[in-house]
Amino acid sequence: MAKIETEVALEMFQSVKQSNKKQKHLKSSTFWELFDVKCRHKKVVDRITQLLEEQGLKVSVKSGKSLGKEKHDDWIKLNLKIEPPGPGNDPPDIDIQWPSHKWFDLIGIRNFESEREVEAFFVTPLLEELGYEYDDIVISYPVKMFSGVKKIMAVADFVVFKGRGRDVKDALLLIEAKKSDKGISDDHIRQAHSYAQELHPACYIVTNGQEIKVYHFNGSLAQDDCVMDFDRMELKEKWGEMYGYVSKEATLKRKEWLLNKILKIRDGV
């Protein structure tokens, strides 16, 4: 039941987010039918309210009655909250570790002739400067996925874990590298997102060595947030912000938040 409720709440969030006024009105009967709620017990109402709030939605009843006590033909209003549904879009307050000026200069002038060179000469040194160690990083990590009802094995370019652990709970960061002579397409982003859905990293990055897109992975809590989108030539200027999002210290903090949220929704608390 919790999984179904989560999917309904996500659809509501997406519908409100895409609307012009950032709000939607639903008849009470329709609202509760979508959640498959027959009896509006307080525990059920509280669970649905919390789930919607975690998605980033404010819920209220047009007549002014408390949610769950309204009539079937009353209107329920869903509004997009001002604050984001995940931990704030601002990077956490951590001590930023800066690479040397020489490192920025070298990264800035390199030309990458293949996807492998993007991986070797851009992603790998980037991870080192972000505080990840040898035991954390797995290159060409196999990911079990489903295509329809058929199970397939895909390969993610980089998956970064918490030490030697290789469970989903240990996955911190996922990176997809593309050829530098091609732009990042929607298909590339969807590919990274599909891997993230299986591994639940705190964040994921899609890069061709020139363009760098950083995403907060929100699971089924909300749509993923593109928190950074910039050019490699801006790396020095953007370093503090990037470190705040995807350094090892930052992803450890966000992964803890993500796991707690997922467990709360799963357990219906």
C-alpha positions as a Markdown table, in Angstrom:
| # | Residue | x | y | z |
|---|---|---|---|---|
| 1 | Met | 0.0 | 0.0 | 0.0 |
| 2 | Ala | 2.8 | 2.5 | 0.9 |
| 3 | Lys | 4.3 | 2.0 | -2.6 |
| 4 | Ile | 1.0 | 2.7 | -4.3 |
| 5 | Glu | 0.4 | 5.8 | -2.1 |
| 6 | Thr | 3.9 | 7.1 | -2.9 |
| 7 | Glu | 3.3 | 6.8 | -6.7 |
| 8 | Val | 0.0 | 8.6 | -6.4 |
| 9 | Ala | 1.6 | 11.4 | -4.4 |
| 10 | Leu | 4.4 | 11.7 | -6.9 |
| 11 | Glu | 1.9 | 12.0 | -9.8 |
| 12 | Met | 0.0 | 14.7 | -7.9 |
| 13 | Phe | 3.3 | 16.6 | -7.3 |
| 14 | Gln | 4.2 | 16.4 | -11.0 |
| 15 | Ser | 0.7 | 17.5 | -12.0 |
| 16 | Val | 0.8 | 20.5 | -9.7 |
| 17 | Lys | 4.4 | 21.4 | -10.7 |
| 18 | Gln | 3.5 | 21.4 | -14.4 |
| 19 | Ser | 0.4 | 23.5 | -13.9 |
| 20 | Asn | 0.5 | 27.3 | -14.6 |
| 21 | Lys | -0.7 | 28.3 | -11.2 |
| 22 | Lys | 1.2 | 25.6 | -9.3 |
| 23 | Gln | -2.0 | 24.3 | -7.8 |
| 24 | Lys | -4.7 | 21.7 | -8.4 |
| 25 | His | -8.3 | 21.2 | -7.1 |
| 26 | Leu | -9.7 | 17.7 | -6.6 |
| 27 | Lys | -13.2 | 16.7 | -5.4 |
| 28 | Ser | -12.8 | 15.0 | -2.0 |
| 29 | Ser | -14.3 | 11.8 | -3.4 |
| 30 | Thr | -11.8 | 11.7 | -6.3 |
| 31 | Phe | -8.9 | 12.5 | -4.0 |
| 32 | Trp | -9.5 | 9.7 | -1.6 |
| 33 | Glu | -10.4 | 7.3 | -4.4 |
| 34 | Leu | -7.0 | 7.9 | -5.9 |
| 35 | Phe | -5.3 | 6.8 | -2.7 |
| 36 | Asp | -7.7 | 3.9 | -2.4 |
| 37 | Val | -8.9 | 5.1 | 1.0 |
| 38 | Lys | -12.3 | 3.8 | 2.1 |
| 39 | Cys | -12.3 | 5.0 | 5.7 |
| 40 | Arg | -10.6 | 8.3 | 6.7 |
| 41 | His | -9.1 | 7.2 | 10.0 |
| 42 | Lys | -6.8 | 9.8 | 11.6 |
| 43 | Lys | -3.8 | 7.6 | 11.1 |
| 44 | Val | -4.5 | 7.2 | 7.4 |
| 45 | Val | -5.2 | 11.0 | 7.0 |
| 46 | Asp | -2.0 | 11.9 | 8.8 |
| 47 | Arg | 0.0 | 9.5 | 6.7 |
| 48 | Ile | -1.3 | 10.9 | 3.4 |
| 49 | Thr | -0.8 | 14.5 | 4.6 |
| 50 | Gln | 2.8 | 13.8 | 5.5 |
| 51 | Leu | 3.5 | 12.0 | 2.3 |
| 52 | Leu | 2.2 | 14.9 | 0.3 |
| 53 | Glu | 4.2 | 17.4 | 2.3 |
| 54 | Glu | 7.4 | 15.3 | 1.8 |
| 55 | Gln | 6.6 | 15.5 | -2.0 |
| 56 | Gly | 6.6 | 19.3 | -1.7 |
| 57 | Leu | 2.8 | 19.8 | -1.6 |
| 58 | Lys | 0.5 | 21.7 | 0.8 |
| 59 | Val | -2.9 | 20.2 | 1.1 |
| 60 | Ser | -6.0 | 22.1 | 2.3 |
| 61 | Val | -9.8 | 21.9 | 2.1 |
| 62 | Lys | -11.6 | 24.8 | 0.3 |
| 63 | Ser | -14.4 | 24.8 | 2.9 |
| 64 | Gly | -12.0 | 25.3 | 5.7 |
| 65 | Lys | -12.7 | 21.9 | 7.3 |
| 66 | Ser | -9.9 | 19.6 | 8.4 |
| 67 | Leu | -8.7 | 17.1 | 5.8 |
| 68 | Gly | -10.6 | 13.9 | 6.2 |
| 69 | Lys | -13.6 | 15.6 | 7.8 |
| 70 | Glu | -14.8 | 17.3 | 4.6 |
| 71 | Lys | -17.9 | 16.2 | 2.6 |
| 72 | His | -17.5 | 14.0 | -0.5 |
| 73 | Asp | -18.4 | 16.9 | -2.8 |
| 74 | Asp | -16.0 | 19.4 | -1.1 |
| 75 | Trp | -12.9 | 20.6 | -2.9 |
| 76 | Ile | -9.3 | 19.7 | -1.8 |
| 77 | Lys | -6.6 | 22.1 | -2.9 |
| 78 | Leu | -3.0 | 21.1 | -3.6 |
| 79 | Asn | -0.4 | 23.8 | -3.7 |
| 80 | Leu | 3.3 | 23.6 | -4.5 |
| 81 | Lys | 5.3 | 24.5 | -1.4 |
| 82 | Ile | 7.9 | 27.2 | -1.8 |
| 83 | Glu | 10.7 | 25.1 | -0.3 |
| 84 | Pro | 12.1 | 22.1 | -2.2 |
| 85 | Pro | 10.9 | 18.6 | -1.2 |
| 86 | Gly | 14.4 | 17.3 | -0.5 |
| 87 | Pro | 17.1 | 18.8 | 1.7 |
| 88 | Gly | 17.5 | 22.3 | 0.5 |
| 89 | Asn | 18.9 | 23.0 | -3.0 |
| 90 | Asp | 21.7 | 24.9 | -1.2 |
| 91 | Pro | 24.8 | 22.8 | -0.6 |
| 92 | Pro | 25.3 | 21.7 | 3.0 |
| 93 | Asp | 27.6 | 23.7 | 5.3 |
| 94 | Ile | 30.9 | 21.8 | 5.0 |
| 95 | Asp | 34.6 | 22.7 | 4.8 |
| 96 | Ile | 35.5 | 23.0 | 1.1 |
| 97 | Gln | 38.8 | 21.4 | 0.0 |
| 98 | Trp | 40.4 | 23.2 | -2.9 |
| 99 | Pro | 42.6 | 21.7 | -5.6 |
| 100 | Ser | 45.8 | 23.5 | -6.6 |
| 101 | His | 45.8 | 26.2 | -9.2 |
| 102 | Lys | 47.9 | 23.9 | -11.4 |
| 103 | Trp | 45.3 | 21.2 | -11.2 |
| 104 | Phe | 42.6 | 23.6 | -12.4 |
| 105 | Asp | 44.9 | 24.8 | -15.2 |
| 106 | Leu | 45.6 | 21.3 | -16.4 |
| 107 | Ile | 41.9 | 20.2 | -16.3 |
| 108 | Gly | 41.0 | 23.3 | -18.2 |
| 109 | Ile | 43.3 | 22.8 | -21.2 |
| 110 | Arg | 42.9 | 19.1 | -21.8 |
| 111 | Asn | 41.2 | 17.8 | -24.9 |
| 112 | Phe | 39.4 | 14.5 | -24.6 |
| 113 | Glu | 39.3 | 12.4 | -27.8 |
| 114 | Ser | 37.1 | 9.6 | -26.5 |
| 115 | Glu | 34.7 | 8.6 | -23.8 |
| 116 | Arg | 37.5 | 6.6 | -22.2 |
| 117 | Glu | 39.7 | 9.7 | -22.0 |
| 118 | Val | 36.8 | 11.6 | -20.4 |
| 119 | Glu | 36.7 | 8.9 | -17.8 |
| 120 | Ala | 40.4 | 8.6 | -17.2 |
| 121 | Phe | 41.5 | 12.3 | -17.5 |
| 122 | Phe | 38.5 | 14.1 | -16.2 |
| 123 | Val | 36.2 | 12.0 | -14.0 |
| 124 | Thr | 38.9 | 10.0 | -12.1 |
| 125 | Pro | 40.9 | 13.1 | -11.1 |
| 126 | Leu | 37.7 | 14.9 | -10.3 |
| 127 | Leu | 36.6 | 12.1 | -7.9 |
| 128 | Glu | 40.0 | 12.2 | -6.1 |
| 129 | Glu | 39.7 | 15.9 | -5.5 |
| 130 | Leu | 36.2 | 15.5 | -4.2 |
| 131 | Gly | 37.5 | 13.3 | -1.4 |
| 132 | Tyr | 36.8 | 9.8 | -2.7 |
| 133 | Glu | 39.3 | 7.0 | -2.2 |
| 134 | Tyr | 40.3 | 3.9 | -4.2 |
| 135 | Asp | 38.0 | 1.6 | -2.3 |
| 136 | Asp | 35.0 | 3.8 | -2.9 |
| 137 | Ile | 35.2 | 3.9 | -6.7 |
| 138 | Val | 33.9 | 1.1 | -9.1 |
| 139 | Ile | 34.4 | 1.6 | -12.9 |
| 140 | Ser | 31.9 | -0.1 | -15.2 |
| 141 | Tyr | 29.6 | -1.3 | -12.5 |
| 142 | Pro | 27.0 | -3.9 | -13.5 |
| 143 | Val | 23.4 | -2.8 | -12.8 |
| 144 | Lys | 20.5 | -5.3 | -12.9 |
| 145 | Met | 17.4 | -3.7 | -14.6 |
| 146 | Phe | 14.2 | -4.7 | -16.2 |
| 147 | Ser | 13.1 | -4.1 | -19.8 |
| 148 | Gly | 9.4 | -4.9 | -19.6 |
| 149 | Val | 9.4 | -8.2 | -17.7 |
| 150 | Lys | 12.8 | -9.2 | -18.9 |
| 151 | Lys | 15.8 | -8.8 | -16.6 |
| 152 | Ile | 18.8 | -7.3 | -18.3 |
| 153 | Met | 22.3 | -6.3 | -17.2 |
| 154 | Ala | 23.5 | -2.8 | -17.9 |
| 155 | Val | 26.8 | -1.1 | -17.0 |
| 156 | Ala | 27.1 | 2.3 | -15.3 |
| 157 | Asp | 30.4 | 4.1 | -16.0 |
| 158 | Phe | 31.2 | 5.0 | -12.4 |
| 159 | Val | 29.4 | 4.1 | -9.2 |
| 160 | Val | 31.0 | 5.5 | -6.0 |
| 161 | Phe | 30.3 | 3.8 | -2.7 |
| 162 | Lys | 30.9 | 4.3 | 1.0 |
| 163 | Gly | 34.2 | 2.3 | 1.3 |
| 164 | Arg | 34.1 | -1.4 | 0.3 |
| 165 | Gly | 30.4 | -1.8 | 0.7 |
| 166 | Arg | 28.6 | -2.5 | -2.5 |
| 167 | Asp | 25.0 | -2.6 | -1.3 |
| 168 | Val | 22.4 | 0.0 | -2.4 |
| 169 | Lys | 22.6 | 1.6 | 1.1 |
| 170 | Asp | 26.3 | 2.3 | 0.4 |
| 171 | Ala | 25.9 | 4.0 | -3.1 |
| 172 | Leu | 26.8 | 7.7 | -2.9 |
| 173 | Leu | 27.3 | 8.9 | -6.4 |
| 174 | Leu | 26.8 | 7.7 | -10.0 |
| 175 | Ile | 28.6 | 9.2 | -13.0 |
| 176 | Glu | 27.8 | 8.7 | -16.7 |
| 177 | Ala | 30.6 | 9.9 | -19.1 |
| 178 | Lys | 30.0 | 10.6 | -22.8 |
| 179 | Lys | 32.2 | 11.5 | -25.7 |
| 180 | Ser | 33.4 | 15.1 | -25.6 |
| 181 | Asp | 32.4 | 15.7 | -29.2 |
| 182 | Lys | 28.7 | 15.1 | -28.4 |
| 183 | Gly | 26.3 | 17.2 | -26.4 |
| 184 | Ile | 24.5 | 15.7 | -23.4 |
| 185 | Ser | 21.0 | 14.6 | -24.6 |
| 186 | Asp | 17.8 | 13.8 | -22.8 |
| 187 | Asp | 18.5 | 10.1 | -23.5 |
| 188 | His | 21.8 | 10.4 | -21.6 |
| 189 | Ile | 20.1 | 11.9 | -18.6 |
| 190 | Arg | 17.3 | 9.3 | -18.7 |
| 191 | Gln | 20.0 | 6.6 | -18.8 |
| 192 | Ala | 21.7 | 7.9 | -15.7 |
| 193 | His | 18.4 | 8.3 | -14.0 |
| 194 | Ser | 17.4 | 4.7 | -14.8 |
| 195 | Tyr | 20.6 | 3.5 | -13.1 |
| 196 | Ala | 20.0 | 5.8 | -10.2 |
| 197 | Gln | 16.5 | 4.2 | -9.7 |
| 198 | Glu | 18.2 | 0.9 | -9.1 |
| 199 | Leu | 21.1 | 2.1 | -6.9 |
| 200 | His | 19.6 | 5.1 | -5.0 |
| 201 | Pro | 22.7 | 7.3 | -5.0 |
| 202 | Ala | 22.6 | 10.6 | -3.2 |
| 203 | Cys | 23.4 | 12.4 | -6.5 |
| 204 | Tyr | 24.4 | 11.6 | -10.1 |
| 205 | Ile | 26.4 | 13.4 | -12.7 |
| 206 | Val | 26.2 | 13.3 | -16.5 |
| 207 | Thr | 29.3 | 14.8 | -18.3 |
| 208 | Asn | 31.0 | 14.8 | -21.7 |
| 209 | Gly | 34.1 | 16.3 | -20.2 |
| 210 | Gln | 33.0 | 19.8 | -21.2 |
| 211 | Glu | 29.4 | 20.1 | -20.0 |
| 212 | Ile | 28.7 | 19.0 | -16.4 |
| 213 | Lys | 25.2 | 18.3 | -15.1 |
| 214 | Val | 24.7 | 17.5 | -11.4 |
| 215 | Tyr | 21.4 | 16.0 | -10.2 |
| 216 | His | 20.0 | 15.3 | -6.7 |
| 217 | Phe | 18.4 | 11.9 | -6.8 |
| 218 | Asn | 15.0 | 12.1 | -5.0 |
| 219 | Gly | 13.9 | 8.5 | -5.5 |
| 220 | Ser | 10.1 | 8.4 | -5.6 |
| 221 | Leu | 9.9 | 11.4 | -3.3 |
| 222 | Ala | 9.9 | 13.9 | -6.1 |
| 223 | Gln | 11.4 | 14.6 | -9.5 |
| 224 | Asp | 15.2 | 14.7 | -9.5 |
| 225 | Asp | 16.6 | 18.2 | -9.2 |
| 226 | Cys | 19.3 | 19.5 | -11.7 |
| 227 | Val | 21.2 | 21.5 | -9.1 |
| 228 | Met | 24.2 | 22.4 | -11.4 |
| 229 | Asp | 24.7 | 22.8 | -15.2 |
| 230 | Phe | 27.9 | 24.4 | -16.2 |
| 231 | Asp | 30.9 | 24.3 | -18.5 |
| 232 | Arg | 34.3 | 22.8 | -17.6 |
| 233 | Met | 35.9 | 26.2 | -18.1 |
| 234 | Glu | 33.8 | 27.4 | -15.1 |
| 235 | Leu | 35.0 | 24.6 | -12.9 |
| 236 | Lys | 37.3 | 26.7 | -10.7 |
| 237 | Glu | 34.5 | 29.3 | -10.3 |
| 238 | Lys | 31.9 | 26.6 | -9.5 |
| 239 | Trp | 34.2 | 24.4 | -7.4 |
| 240 | Gly | 32.9 | 25.5 | -3.9 |
| 241 | Glu | 29.3 | 24.8 | -5.0 |
| 242 | Met | 30.1 | 21.5 | -6.7 |
| 243 | Tyr | 32.1 | 20.3 | -3.6 |
| 244 | Gly | 29.1 | 21.2 | -1.5 |
| 245 | Tyr | 26.9 | 18.9 | -3.6 |
| 246 | Val | 29.0 | 15.9 | -4.6 |
| 247 | Ser | 32.1 | 15.6 | -2.4 |
| 248 | Lys | 32.2 | 12.5 | -0.3 |
| 249 | Glu | 31.2 | 14.4 | 2.8 |
| 250 | Ala | 28.2 | 16.0 | 1.1 |
| 251 | Thr | 26.9 | 12.8 | -0.5 |
| 252 | Leu | 27.3 | 10.9 | 2.8 |
| 253 | Lys | 25.0 | 13.5 | 4.5 |
| 254 | Arg | 22.5 | 13.5 | 1.7 |
| 255 | Lys | 22.4 | 9.7 | 1.4 |
| 256 | Glu | 21.6 | 9.5 | 5.1 |
| 257 | Trp | 18.7 | 11.9 | 4.6 |
| 258 | Leu | 17.5 | 9.9 | 1.5 |
| 259 | Leu | 17.5 | 6.6 | 3.3 |
| 260 | Asn | 15.6 | 8.0 | 6.3 |
| 261 | Lys | 12.9 | 9.4 | 4.0 |
| 262 | Ile | 12.5 | 6.2 | 2.0 |
| 263 | Leu | 12.2 | 4.1 | 5.2 |
| 264 | Lys | 9.6 | 6.5 | 6.6 |
| 265 | Ile | 7.5 | 6.2 | 3.5 |
| 266 | Arg | 7.9 | 2.4 | 3.3 |
| 267 | Asp | 6.9 | 2.0 | 6.9 |
| 268 | Gly | 4.0 | 4.5 | 6.6 |
| 269 | Val | 5.2 | 6.7 | 9.4 |
